[in-house]
């Protein structure tokens, strides 16, 4: 099992900067994962932004049965571990059932609880007991105040290494809105708060069974999050979002990542 890391060691918490969880939605293969990681590490190092490399080893919440779910759990997790070792960066992946916690914890530094599952007690407790950092995404149907109870489940299970992530709230059947009051409210619980930029721009429940999105607003959502004081950002990115096997409709093109981060660093510096 990987040596346990703390939030402080991962995000190098500094009021003058923010950290970023970034990478592809899903691990599609070794070559593409390393292509993305190589560029993210280089760009984040240049800008002084702590990076956590993100990749889902399995996509469990797909709209259609024929949607891409993964390349195999162990294969994808091994790629995540390789990325972490080669670039000396922490890694994060989602888990969906309590039985997955111990398995994923052998490969990554942060276990992420998907928004749809943030109330699942057994899942939260299982993640907590690994000793890994636990990033809990706020449900699209939930208030910020509800996240304190999710956080407490992890903390009361013996693990105070918790991050909370805002990712928008459902607006009608097929859109999301971001209530930026949620960020300071969740920060009042004493844990770092992340703004999930790209998932907040999803347009779910499409009649085609493929989630849409509004990637043109990524910069808008990101700037607002930094202005409000988010501790970190979550951004899914890909060299060619149109060819991505999951969530391509709301991803940031990889060649736009550095330009966006540079603007955000500049914005943060004047706050």
C-alpha positions as a Markdown table, in Angstrom:
| # | Residue | x | y | z |
|---|---|---|---|---|
| 1 | Unk | 0.0 | 0.0 | 0.0 |
| 2 | Unk | 1.2 | 3.5 | -0.8 |
| 3 | Unk | 2.4 | 5.6 | 2.1 |
| 4 | Unk | -0.4 | 7.7 | 3.5 |
| 5 | Unk | -0.2 | 11.4 | 2.6 |
| 6 | Unk | -1.9 | 14.3 | 4.3 |
| 7 | Unk | -3.8 | 17.2 | 2.7 |
| 8 | Unk | -1.1 | 19.6 | 3.8 |
| 9 | Unk | 1.6 | 17.6 | 2.0 |
| 10 | Unk | -0.5 | 17.3 | -1.2 |
| 11 | Unk | -1.8 | 20.8 | -1.6 |
| 12 | Unk | 1.1 | 22.7 | 0.0 |
| 13 | Unk | -1.6 | 24.9 | 1.4 |
| 14 | Unk | -0.7 | 28.6 | 0.9 |
| 15 | Unk | -3.1 | 31.5 | 0.9 |
| 16 | Unk | -1.4 | 33.0 | -2.2 |
| 17 | Unk | -2.3 | 30.0 | -4.4 |
| 18 | Unk | -4.8 | 27.2 | -5.1 |
| 19 | Unk | -4.4 | 23.6 | -6.0 |
| 20 | Unk | -5.9 | 21.7 | -8.9 |
| 21 | Unk | -7.2 | 18.2 | -9.4 |
| 22 | Unk | -6.9 | 17.7 | -13.1 |
| 23 | Unk | -6.8 | 14.9 | -15.7 |
| 24 | Unk | -9.0 | 12.9 | -18.0 |
| 25 | Unk | -12.5 | 11.8 | -17.0 |
| 26 | Unk | -11.5 | 8.1 | -17.4 |
| 27 | Unk | -8.2 | 6.3 | -17.8 |
| 28 | Unk | -8.5 | 5.3 | -21.5 |
| 29 | Unk | -5.0 | 3.8 | -21.8 |
| 30 | Unk | -1.4 | 4.2 | -20.7 |
| 31 | Unk | -0.2 | 6.4 | -23.6 |
| 32 | Unk | -3.0 | 9.0 | -23.3 |
| 33 | Unk | -2.8 | 9.1 | -19.5 |
| 34 | Unk | 0.9 | 9.8 | -19.7 |
| 35 | Unk | 0.5 | 12.4 | -22.4 |
| 36 | Unk | -2.0 | 14.3 | -20.3 |
| 37 | Unk | 0.0 | 13.9 | -17.1 |
| 38 | Unk | 3.3 | 15.0 | -18.7 |
| 39 | Unk | 1.7 | 18.3 | -19.9 |
| 40 | Unk | -0.2 | 18.9 | -16.7 |
| 41 | Unk | 2.9 | 18.4 | -14.5 |
| 42 | Unk | 5.0 | 20.7 | -16.7 |
| 43 | Unk | 2.4 | 23.5 | -16.8 |
| 44 | Unk | 1.6 | 23.3 | -13.1 |
| 45 | Unk | 5.3 | 23.3 | -12.1 |
| 46 | Unk | 5.8 | 26.4 | -14.3 |
| 47 | Unk | 2.9 | 28.2 | -12.6 |
| 48 | Unk | 3.6 | 27.0 | -9.1 |
| 49 | Unk | 0.2 | 25.2 | -8.8 |
| 50 | Unk | 0.1 | 22.0 | -6.7 |
| 51 | Unk | -1.3 | 19.2 | -8.9 |
| 52 | Unk | -3.3 | 16.1 | -8.1 |
| 53 | Unk | -3.6 | 13.9 | -11.2 |
| 54 | Unk | -7.2 | 12.7 | -11.7 |
| 55 | Unk | -8.5 | 9.7 | -13.5 |
| 56 | Unk | -11.5 | 7.4 | -13.0 |
| 57 | Unk | -10.4 | 3.7 | -13.2 |
| 58 | Unk | -14.0 | 2.7 | -13.9 |
| 59 | Unk | -17.1 | 4.7 | -14.9 |
| 60 | Unk | -20.0 | 3.2 | -13.0 |
| 61 | Unk | -22.7 | 5.8 | -13.5 |
| 62 | Unk | -23.3 | 5.7 | -17.2 |
| 63 | Unk | -26.6 | 6.6 | -18.9 |
| 64 | Unk | -26.5 | 3.8 | -21.4 |
| 65 | Unk | -25.4 | 0.2 | -21.2 |
| 66 | Unk | -23.2 | 0.5 | -24.2 |
| 67 | Unk | -21.2 | 3.5 | -22.8 |
| 68 | Unk | -17.5 | 3.2 | -22.1 |
| 69 | Unk | -16.9 | 2.0 | -18.5 |
| 70 | Unk | -13.1 | 1.4 | -18.4 |
| 71 | Unk | -10.1 | -0.7 | -19.6 |
| 72 | Unk | -10.2 | -3.0 | -16.6 |
| 73 | Unk | -9.9 | -2.0 | -12.9 |
| 74 | Unk | -6.4 | -3.3 | -12.1 |
| 75 | Unk | -4.9 | -2.1 | -15.4 |
| 76 | Unk | -6.3 | 1.5 | -14.9 |
| 77 | Unk | -5.3 | 1.6 | -11.3 |
| 78 | Unk | -1.7 | 0.5 | -12.2 |
| 79 | Unk | -1.5 | 3.4 | -14.7 |
| 80 | Unk | -2.6 | 5.8 | -12.0 |
| 81 | Unk | 0.1 | 4.4 | -9.7 |
| 82 | Unk | 2.7 | 4.7 | -12.5 |
| 83 | Unk | 1.8 | 8.3 | -13.1 |
| 84 | Unk | 2.1 | 9.1 | -9.4 |
| 85 | Unk | 5.5 | 7.4 | -9.2 |
| 86 | Unk | 7.0 | 8.8 | -12.4 |
| 87 | Unk | 6.0 | 12.4 | -11.8 |
| 88 | Unk | 6.0 | 12.4 | -8.0 |
| 89 | Unk | 2.5 | 13.8 | -7.9 |
| 90 | Unk | -0.5 | 12.6 | -5.8 |
| 91 | Unk | -3.4 | 10.9 | -7.6 |
| 92 | Unk | -7.1 | 10.7 | -7.1 |
| 93 | Unk | -9.8 | 8.3 | -8.4 |
| 94 | Unk | -13.5 | 7.6 | -7.7 |
| 95 | Unk | -14.9 | 4.7 | -5.8 |
| 96 | Unk | -18.5 | 3.5 | -6.0 |
| 97 | Unk | -18.9 | 0.7 | -3.6 |
| 98 | Unk | -17.4 | 0.1 | -0.1 |
| 99 | Unk | -15.6 | -3.0 | -1.4 |
| 100 | Unk | -13.6 | -0.9 | -3.8 |
| 101 | Unk | -12.0 | 1.3 | -1.1 |
| 102 | Unk | -9.2 | -1.0 | 0.0 |
| 103 | Unk | -8.4 | -2.0 | -3.6 |
| 104 | Unk | -8.1 | 1.6 | -4.9 |
| 105 | Unk | -6.2 | 2.7 | -1.8 |
| 106 | Unk | -3.3 | 0.5 | -2.8 |
| 107 | Unk | -2.8 | 2.7 | -5.9 |
| 108 | Unk | -3.9 | 6.3 | -5.2 |
| 109 | Unk | -3.6 | 9.0 | -2.6 |
| 110 | Unk | -7.1 | 10.4 | -2.6 |
| 111 | Unk | -10.4 | 8.5 | -2.8 |
| 112 | Unk | -13.2 | 10.5 | -4.3 |
| 113 | Unk | -16.9 | 9.9 | -3.4 |
| 114 | Unk | -19.1 | 10.7 | -6.4 |
| 115 | Unk | -21.8 | 13.3 | -5.9 |
| 116 | Unk | -24.7 | 10.8 | -6.4 |
| 117 | Unk | -23.2 | 8.7 | -3.5 |
| 118 | Unk | -22.3 | 11.3 | -0.9 |
| 119 | Unk | -24.9 | 10.0 | 1.5 |
| 120 | Unk | -23.8 | 6.3 | 1.3 |
| 121 | Unk | -22.6 | 5.6 | 4.9 |
| 122 | Unk | -20.8 | 2.3 | 4.2 |
| 123 | Unk | -18.9 | 3.9 | 1.3 |
| 124 | Unk | -17.8 | 6.9 | 3.3 |
| 125 | Unk | -16.8 | 4.7 | 6.3 |
| 126 | Unk | -14.9 | 2.3 | 4.1 |
| 127 | Unk | -13.0 | 5.2 | 2.4 |
| 128 | Unk | -12.2 | 6.7 | 5.8 |
| 129 | Unk | -10.8 | 3.5 | 7.2 |
| 130 | Unk | -8.2 | 3.3 | 4.4 |
| 131 | Unk | -6.5 | 6.3 | 6.0 |
| 132 | Unk | -6.4 | 8.0 | 2.6 |
| 133 | Unk | -7.6 | 11.5 | 1.9 |
| 134 | Unk | -11.3 | 11.5 | 1.1 |
| 135 | Unk | -12.7 | 14.0 | -1.4 |
| 136 | Unk | -16.5 | 14.1 | -1.1 |
| 137 | Unk | -18.5 | 15.7 | -3.9 |
| 138 | Unk | -21.6 | 17.5 | -3.0 |
| 139 | Unk | -24.8 | 15.9 | -4.4 |
| 140 | Unk | -26.4 | 17.8 | -7.2 |
| 141 | Unk | -29.6 | 17.7 | -5.2 |
| 142 | Unk | -28.1 | 18.7 | -1.8 |
| 143 | Unk | -27.4 | 21.9 | 0.1 |
| 144 | Unk | -24.0 | 22.9 | 1.4 |
| 145 | Unk | -25.2 | 22.2 | 4.9 |
| 146 | Unk | -25.8 | 18.6 | 4.1 |
| 147 | Unk | -22.1 | 18.1 | 3.5 |
| 148 | Unk | -21.3 | 18.6 | 7.1 |
| 149 | Unk | -23.0 | 15.3 | 7.9 |
| 150 | Unk | -21.1 | 13.5 | 5.1 |
| 151 | Unk | -17.8 | 14.9 | 6.4 |
| 152 | Unk | -18.7 | 13.9 | 10.0 |
| 153 | Unk | -19.1 | 10.2 | 8.9 |
| 154 | Unk | -15.5 | 10.2 | 7.7 |
| 155 | Unk | -14.1 | 12.1 | 10.6 |
| 156 | Unk | -16.0 | 10.1 | 13.2 |
| 157 | Unk | -14.6 | 6.9 | 11.5 |
| 158 | Unk | -11.1 | 8.1 | 12.5 |
| 159 | Unk | -10.0 | 10.0 | 9.5 |
| 160 | Unk | -9.9 | 13.8 | 9.5 |
| 161 | Unk | -8.3 | 14.1 | 6.0 |
| 162 | Unk | -11.3 | 15.3 | 4.2 |
| 163 | Unk | -11.9 | 17.7 | 1.2 |
| 164 | Unk | -15.4 | 18.8 | 0.0 |
| 165 | Unk | -16.2 | 19.6 | -3.6 |
| 166 | Unk | -19.0 | 21.8 | -5.0 |
| 167 | Unk | -20.3 | 20.7 | -8.4 |
| 168 | Unk | -23.5 | 22.6 | -9.0 |
| 169 | Unk | -27.1 | 21.9 | -8.3 |
| 170 | Unk | -29.8 | 20.5 | -10.6 |
| 171 | Unk | -31.8 | 23.2 | -12.4 |
| 172 | Unk | -34.8 | 21.5 | -14.0 |
| 173 | Unk | -34.2 | 18.2 | -15.7 |
| 174 | Unk | -31.2 | 18.9 | -17.9 |
| 175 | Unk | -29.0 | 21.7 | -16.5 |
| 176 | Unk | -27.0 | 22.8 | -13.5 |
| 177 | Unk | -26.4 | 26.1 | -11.7 |
| 178 | Unk | -23.6 | 27.0 | -9.3 |
| 179 | Unk | -24.5 | 28.7 | -6.0 |
| 180 | Unk | -21.2 | 30.2 | -4.9 |
| 181 | Unk | -22.5 | 30.7 | -1.4 |
| 182 | Unk | -21.9 | 26.9 | -1.0 |
| 183 | Unk | -18.1 | 27.4 | -1.0 |
| 184 | Unk | -17.7 | 29.6 | 2.1 |
| 185 | Unk | -20.4 | 27.6 | 3.8 |
| 186 | Unk | -18.6 | 24.4 | 3.4 |
| 187 | Unk | -15.3 | 26.1 | 4.3 |
| 188 | Unk | -16.8 | 26.9 | 7.6 |
| 189 | Unk | -16.7 | 23.2 | 8.4 |
| 190 | Unk | -12.9 | 23.5 | 8.6 |
| 191 | Unk | -12.0 | 21.5 | 5.5 |
| 192 | Unk | -10.6 | 22.6 | 2.0 |
| 193 | Unk | -13.2 | 23.2 | -0.6 |
| 194 | Unk | -12.8 | 22.4 | -4.3 |
| 195 | Unk | -14.9 | 23.8 | -7.1 |
| 196 | Unk | -15.6 | 21.1 | -9.8 |
| 197 | Unk | -15.5 | 23.4 | -12.9 |
| 198 | Unk | -16.3 | 20.9 | -15.7 |
| 199 | Unk | -19.0 | 18.8 | -14.1 |
| 200 | Unk | -20.8 | 22.0 | -13.1 |
| 201 | Unk | -21.2 | 22.7 | -16.8 |
| 202 | Unk | -22.8 | 19.3 | -17.6 |
| 203 | Unk | -26.2 | 19.1 | -19.2 |
| 204 | Unk | -27.4 | 15.6 | -18.1 |
| 205 | Unk | -30.4 | 13.6 | -19.0 |
| 206 | Unk | -30.0 | 14.1 | -22.7 |
| 207 | Unk | -32.5 | 12.3 | -24.9 |
| 208 | Unk | -29.6 | 10.6 | -26.6 |
| 209 | Unk | -28.3 | 9.2 | -23.4 |
| 210 | Unk | -25.0 | 11.1 | -23.7 |
| 211 | Unk | -24.4 | 14.0 | -21.3 |
| 212 | Unk | -24.0 | 17.4 | -22.9 |
| 213 | Unk | -22.2 | 20.4 | -21.6 |
| 214 | Unk | -21.2 | 24.1 | -21.9 |
| 215 | Unk | -17.4 | 24.1 | -22.0 |
| 216 | Unk | -17.3 | 27.7 | -23.3 |
| 217 | Unk | -18.2 | 28.7 | -19.7 |
| 218 | Unk | -15.2 | 26.9 | -18.0 |
| 219 | Unk | -13.3 | 30.1 | -17.6 |
| 220 | Unk | -16.3 | 32.0 | -16.2 |
| 221 | Unk | -17.0 | 29.3 | -13.6 |
| 222 | Unk | -13.3 | 29.0 | -12.7 |
| 223 | Unk | -12.8 | 32.8 | -12.3 |
| 224 | Unk | -15.8 | 33.1 | -10.1 |
| 225 | Unk | -14.6 | 30.2 | -7.9 |
| 226 | Unk | -11.2 | 31.8 | -7.3 |
| 227 | Unk | -12.8 | 35.1 | -6.6 |
| 228 | Unk | -15.1 | 33.5 | -4.0 |
| 229 | Unk | -12.0 | 31.9 | -2.4 |
| 230 | Unk | -12.2 | 28.2 | -3.4 |
| 231 | Unk | -9.1 | 26.3 | -2.1 |
| 232 | Unk | -8.8 | 24.1 | -5.1 |
| 233 | Unk | -10.2 | 23.5 | -8.6 |
| 234 | Unk | -11.3 | 20.2 | -10.3 |
| 235 | Unk | -10.9 | 20.2 | -14.1 |
| 236 | Unk | -11.2 | 17.3 | -16.5 |
| 237 | Unk | -9.1 | 17.9 | -19.6 |
| 238 | Unk | -8.1 | 15.9 | -22.7 |
| 239 | Unk | -6.0 | 16.6 | -25.9 |
| 240 | Unk | -9.1 | 16.0 | -28.0 |
| 241 | Unk | -12.4 | 16.2 | -26.0 |
| 242 | Unk | -14.5 | 15.1 | -28.9 |
| 243 | Unk | -12.7 | 11.8 | -28.9 |
| 244 | Unk | -12.7 | 11.3 | -25.2 |
| 245 | Unk | -14.5 | 8.2 | -24.1 |
| 246 | Unk | -16.4 | 9.9 | -21.2 |
| 247 | Unk | -17.6 | 13.5 | -20.5 |
| 248 | Unk | -16.0 | 15.0 | -23.6 |
| 249 | Unk | -18.8 | 17.5 | -24.0 |
| 250 | Unk | -17.8 | 19.5 | -20.9 |
| 251 | Unk | -14.0 | 19.0 | -20.9 |
| 252 | Unk | -11.3 | 21.6 | -21.2 |
| 253 | Unk | -9.0 | 21.1 | -24.2 |
| 254 | Unk | -5.6 | 20.4 | -22.9 |
| 255 | Unk | -4.0 | 23.1 | -25.0 |
| 256 | Unk | -6.1 | 25.7 | -23.1 |
| 257 | Unk | -5.1 | 24.5 | -19.6 |
| 258 | Unk | -2.0 | 26.6 | -19.1 |
| 259 | Unk | -3.6 | 29.8 | -20.4 |
| 260 | Unk | -6.6 | 29.4 | -18.1 |
| 261 | Unk | -4.4 | 28.6 | -15.1 |
| 262 | Unk | -2.2 | 31.7 | -15.7 |
| 263 | Unk | -5.2 | 33.9 | -15.7 |
| 264 | Unk | -6.4 | 32.3 | -12.4 |
| 265 | Unk | -3.0 | 32.7 | -10.8 |
| 266 | Unk | -3.0 | 36.4 | -11.7 |
| 267 | Unk | -6.6 | 36.8 | -10.4 |
| 268 | Unk | -5.7 | 35.1 | -7.1 |
| 269 | Unk | -2.7 | 37.4 | -6.7 |
| 270 | Unk | -4.8 | 40.5 | -6.4 |
| 271 | Unk | -7.4 | 39.1 | -4.0 |
